[in-house]
Amino acid sequence: GTPRAGMMMGTPMAGAGHDMAGMSVEFDQMYIDMMLPHHTSIIALAQAAQERLTDERLRAIAGNIITSQSAENEELRGHREGWYGSAEPMPMDGAMMGMMMEMMPGMGDMAVMQQQMDPHALVSAFCAGEDADLAFIELTIPHHLMAIRASEAALDEATREEIREVAKRVIADQQREIEELEQIAAEIGAEATPASS
């Protein structure tokens, strides 16, 4: 083709819409590019929370988040480099989030996604909470739910077995942590507000 056509091919067309962009980004890459910042933000929260949490079980969960999700990030960065030539995820801009919301339904609206992808937003929300333990629980549960929803989509949509393996692990680990967090929240809640006889 003419050089002009070649140049046109190299740049994504402005206003072409998510569907067209979605064709050029395969699901596996989209999953990696969503999980990397998503994991990074909860790791930042867990690190900030660890010293302020009073419940031993919550400290253990925070430690587990840091260990397991850091390891998953390393694994995902390795896959990304091997398959797509770079370990760095695409920047999480509006178009990227729009594509994710189409490819992985049920993840919440744009504002929710932006907060969950932003380590500073999560950490400042945690620091603003009156009760560190409850703040950690209330921020971690919806964050985990988003990862589970994305991972459930990956079980159906991913083309590579390695991605499905990561997705299965994310679902199992984070579902278990949500159950623990809900249990602890119920106990703390009960302690905080004794039932009137």
Summary of the structure (lengths in Angstrom):
residues: 197
radius of gyration: 19.1
end to end distance: 81.7
largest distance: 82.5
contacts: 600
relative contact order: 0.14
helix: 79%
strand: 0%
